Amino acid sequence: MIDVRKAKRIEFTAEDLRRRATGLLLPVDGATRALHLQTAEIASPAARAAAVLVPVIDRKPEATLLITLRTERLAVHAGQIAFPGGKVEETDLTPAETALREAEEEIGLARSFVDLVGFLDCYRTNKGFCIAPAIGVVRPDFGLKLDPREVAETFEVPFRFFMSPENHEFHKREIDGERRDYYAMPYQGRHIWGVTAGIIRALYERLYLMPGLTSPRNYP
């Protein structure tokens, strides 16, 4: 199989994303067991499975990434920038179901507009969560209806911006008495960091980073 990451020309389109997803992302049909095993590997009695939707909008000439701003009234992650998602519930048969359900509940994005092209490996956090990032291509004629209890607004960022490593800032700081390493990707006054930036970085590394290169890991 040809490694598409070695392509001389990069097109930041939904079509190019689909091409890269084949063979580089966990396939949607086979991701459930792999992510279940990755969740079980977390040595924590409070380990929980979660899933988020990473919505890549099929804009022309280049794709964009849809992100949410959480409301200030939330008890957890208030005012933070995030992807739609949450804990895997007992009624969810797969991580894909969780990601699509949460997107419908939080921002009113109907699953009929989303084509899941694959999953990243579980993104582990220091809180014991294994987050399954579902990468989905979204038709540009979608509509949204935000849940005002959870989401203050949504906005789009060019996919090219996030897949360009010069826009990835690596930080080290002490949080709650522990040293944390994390990425930040400031964009037009938006402070995108932590888990959201970490998932974006993981997507870049999987689809665009040349094989053999390494980068610091981050688990905020």
Buried (B, 14 or more C-beta within 10 A) or exposed (E): EEEBBEEEEBBBBBEBBBBBBEEBBBBBEEBBEBBBEBBEEBEEEEBBBBBBBBBBBBBEEBBBBBBBBBBEEBEEBEEBBBBBBBEBEEEBEBBBBBBBBBBBBBBBBBBEBBBBBBBBBBBBBEEBBBBBBBBBBBEEEBEBEBBEEBBBEBBEBBBBBBBBEEBBEEEEEEEEEEEBBBBBBEBEEEEBBBBBBBBBBBBBBBBBBEEEEEBEEBBB
